[in-house]
């Protein structure tokens, strides 16, 4: 029986992954949580940083899945956001990885972010796993530095590392911009987004969990970077229509030209928000599918439907 240690089991991705792992009788899962341990397989380790002691949780573990992180914050109010991200996402990750090496862990699966690649692509010019990194914010920088530290550890110790970079993840219980969009569609608020012709990659939580599980023991995953996605890129207009359909609501979208929306957003200081709604960000999952003999088990339509079926 494989023994897996999971961090971030209380988070959006971690909780769904934990449920999937717990249903597999061939896997023994131990979770490392900040506080509130609920049993012998749930170990409280305190805040994750460069000093966290993971030794109890790592005992006899074969594979670590590190999903815990200081998540991306849109309007971070701390004095030095990069320093705060580094404490958890870099120092905490590498501290855990070094202890994993000492404990004899065979493989370390790290949930990174597409933000390591950058914030935007031209339509049809997809991000590749082999692209040079180009993070544009503190969160993306911290994830890149963690990746680099892990790869250095591979060279020094021989522990296998797998890095997964997902774009926006959606599913039941999602927060942030996607949750805000759902609320607007649910209230049938007319939105000026009926003529947006961008393309954005995203990934449903069930597809991401399936990919992470594939990376636990697949031989070809060793020391690789994988981009994640549903394999279907949508415009903002198409996504809003898909959400409305999944909810059984009408899509009230007004066809306002994207250029006019961009101009207006810039005038009121919402340029970054406009980029997320109007700009493109596409990822190529070809390497992921080929090396891992994997395909996303659910289409976007199915993923959205499952999202709202579960939330009812």
Order of alpha helices (4+ residues) and beta strands (2+ residues): beta-alpha-beta-beta-beta-alpha-alpha-beta-alpha-beta-beta-alpha-beta-alpha-beta-alpha-alpha-alpha-alpha-alpha
